[in-house]
Amino acid sequence: MAGGGSRRGTGPPHDGRAARGARTRIAIVEATIDLIESGNPQPSTREVAQRAGVSVRLLFHHFEDVPLIFRSAAALRSSRSRSLIGMIPPRGPVDLRIRAICHQRRQLFEAIAPVLLATLARTSDLDDVLGDLRSLLRQQLLVSLRPEILAHGRSAPVLLESLDQAAGWQNWHSLRSEAGRSAGEAEQVMVYTVTVLLR
């Protein structure tokens, strides 16, 4: 065929800009996470921009304020840690299931704690960040402790809510940051509390 054929492998210019913008936003968020987890809990926008390889002006082009950067970092870190939580089959000794649940949560909460605590220092609004994670943790309780929860009959919904609170991030944060417990001690408290609630 003669004549000028269509150009292959090209799309509208705005597609390329959108892709570059997405890559830049991810780079900024990952730079924030890297800085926090390397021991800098409150990196400046200049430090974040430098780590991400962008200008401070470009950083604020993609994020309207600093709290949004931190919330995005907390959301990404939490999302990447979801694999630490598994659905334990609801059979076998309940004490073993409780220990497995609490140990998984220890691993999860310790992994995400630096970024979450850094974010809490910038903003108290973490509901949107932790919403999906909270749903996953609640689902784990429903699946892994289903026989024991259902055995409480009408009290099952209240029991589930109590378990959700006792084995959730806020309680872990309180034990670790406010009560000064070690990760091992906090895990023991969680195991004990969940065990007592299920009796």
C-alpha angles and dihedrals in degrees: 000000000000130000133049111318125206118282111253128215095023129113137180112307092241090062090062092046091050092050092049090048092052091049091050093050091050091048091053093048093046090048089054091051092047093051094048094047092047090061106276104111095178108035116183122240088250091055092047092048092048092050090048093047095239137108123262087241091057090047091059090044088065099034121042094207143001097256089059090056091052094045089051090050091051091048093050094045091049092048092051091051097053091098089070089072117074134179106249114209110254096239138089127042111345092218090062091050091049092051092048092050093049094045092052089051092050089055092046097046094045090050095052099033099092094054095040093050091047089051093048088056088059101037138004092213106101099134094102091045096050098036097095093041091050090052091051093050092048090050090052090056092047093051103036098041098030098124093049094045094048090048088070091067114195091009092059096099092050091046091051091051091049092049091047091055096042094051098036135106096260093057092045090050090050093051094046103037105026104029092035095228122160119244090256093050092047090051091051091051090050092050091049094047095048090047093052093046091054095053 
